[in-house]
Amino acid sequence: MIPWRLRGERLLPLLFLLSISLSCTDMGIAPDQGWQADHSNIADPQKRWEAYAMEDYDMYQSRTCFCADGGKRLVITVRSGSIVNIVDPSDGSALPADRWGAYKTIPDLFTLISSIDTTSVASFQVSYDARYGYPLRVFVDPSRQIADEEYGYETALLQ
């Protein structure tokens, strides 16, 4: 016969494991599924993007302009909603931090889009990713009379 104290010592680890397993059960709260979630049914692209609540992501971005690095496809690393690194994937070189201001996070792109007065520009075009809602392409031509002042962004998420 095993004394109660010894049985209790064996019982404690079992109770501990049982309490841990019960604390991990679904209590009706959906876990954050991040990129695997599907919010493509949300019509407004910005609200669709916001539904994913992503603040950490990597993306390709190129600026369409007659400017430094114009047309160059770079990898932008965003952490906690801010750009923390920009790398040229063709050679692995990092873009100096003093040139990061020309690039945009996804929320920055939405801010840019909402700031454009479409009645006062010669051309404004934007397209959005069907699943995540982020702007794939933004293009602005402020004036028909001025050459080479057009600008834009082309973006593709790497996740």
ABEGO torsion letter per residue (X at the ends): XBBAAAAAAAAAAAAAAAAAAAAABBAGBBBBAEAABBAAABABAAAAAAAAGBABBBBBBBBBBBBBGBGBBBBBBBBGGBBABBBBAAAGBBBBAAAAAABBBAAAAAAAAAABBAAABABBBBBBBAAAGBBABBBBBABAABBGABBBBBBBBAX
